[in-house]
Amino acid sequence: MTTYKALMLGDVIGSAGMDYMVSVLPALIEALSADFVCLNAENASGGFGLSEADADRLLACGVDCLTSGNHIWEKKGISELLDKRQNILRPANYPSGAPGRGVWQTEKNGVLWTVLNLQGRESMRPIDSPFSCADQLLADLGITREAAMATTSLAGEAAAASATADADSVVVPAESSATSAANPTFVASGGPLPGPVLVDFHAESFEEKEALALYLAGRISVLAGTHTHIPTADERILPGGTGYLGDLGMCGPVDSVIGSDTASCLRRCVSQMPIKLEPAAGACALSGALFTIAASGHCTEIQRIRREQTVPAC
Ligand SMILES: [Fe+2]
């Protein structure tokens, strides 16, 4: 059975994170046989924002698409960079008129890959709805709820599949057919997608992350969260064959507070003064997940990925 492997990596943090990623990414991509790589780069340059030079360094390592979030706007020249580079995304649900774009499609080795970047609104700035934005963008790509719910041979195969972690097919709950007709937010059995559809949902709230994943279930291959910098162990395959992971974590300094320098973060937390945070230095770890996607576009397996930098002993 033909499958594709999508490697999605959490927010890369500052120069330490950048240097580590550049040093390990090519070998990691090869070792995992990843067909497509997405990385969130909103914190790549000095901890806040993304410069063109850092974007080029990451893309030269084999990353196909850079996603982002609320901090993407913080470097001078980002508007021009987003406008000219289609594979550097900002969240799609910023109000109309924002520079750049939040969705990208590309054909790679004969496979049509789609990446959609969205941002949450709970405990974040109240930008446009990620739900209605995703509805519109997916419809523009020909992926509608109705199409996703279409009965296909895949549905029958999936319903009969076993529930092992390395199963070839997606497992669909037995009651899901009836449920899907009554409740349009619950898709029973996904019809084929035009290719893998990856969503980076940059959000604080896990309620919002799970809600959007279930809302889009069957219409996308994967929804992976970013932004908290904390990797979660909540991976699961949703009805309709959508892989979900609440947060990919971060690619940055381990001795830190979610990537920031510990001393300045402690001063800020204890004093409640608006002390500027700096990215930490030191040994790094990378965090993300490898999603196996069937030719139908549905996720069949999720493997969390973590690698730590080894520092030579003094
Ligand atoms: Fe963020």
Boltz pocket constraint, residues with backbone or C-beta under 6 A from the ligand:
constraints:
  - pocket:
      binder: B
      contacts: [[A, 42], [A, 69], [A, 70], [A, 71], [A, 202], [A, 227]]
      max_distance: 6.0
